[in-house]
Amino acid sequence: MNWLDLVGWAGSAVLVWSLLQSRVLRLRALNLIGCFVLIGYNAAIEVWPMVGLNIVLAVINIWYLRGMLATRHDEKTYQVVEVGVDDQFLAHTLRVHAADIARFNPGFHWDPDASGRSAFLVVTADEVVGVVLSHAEAPGVAQIDLDYVTPKFRDFTPGEFVYRRSHLFTERGFHRVVSPPRMVAPYYHRLGFRPDGDSYVLDLPASPTPQSA
């Protein structure tokens, strides 16, 4: 086996590996890399139908990647839906993803009967991509209990849409949001949170005070 054959096998392996990914962004990126490798390999051995096939696949991957990257921070693509803390669909979502939630949020426990709780689903179209749960930890302080992203959208940060809308917290009298402690792979430093021990803190803008006539 010469080095050119190794290139062909490597490209095929990357394509197969890409199809094993649950994260859509990673799947497309790896598939694109595999296509580029196989375009070069098949052009070198002059198998033109395979060159054409991989060019088409590369264009498709680039199209989808462009769309994903262009809309990953778009509030028209991702919406925040507040639900009741005892909502049955919320409970179903937490049950379905319980093992994955425990992996990234060790020690997570949700008590819908406790006071001061809030629950938000982040959705795209009719698909749930994230869950943010919080409670009043102290006067003016919202403690995030869970900030979870479903595996398919793990390369995105849908929770940011909850924090962008500071009124979701300020209308409840909060001036500070604290991330879950010991969360695995936190992303809060990208959203304006500051480190504070094993958590991150976001100081919210003051609610506008109505002016008297």
Secondary structure by P-SEA (a helix, b strand, c coil): ccaaaaaaaaaaaaaaaaaacccaaaaaaaaaaaaaaaaaaaaaacaaaaaaaaaaaaaaaaaaaaaaaacccccccbbbbbbccccaaaaaaaaaaaaaaaaccccccccccccbbbbbbbbccccccbbbbbccccccbbbbccccccccccccccaaaaaaaccccccccccbbbccccccccccccccccccccbbbbbbccccccccc
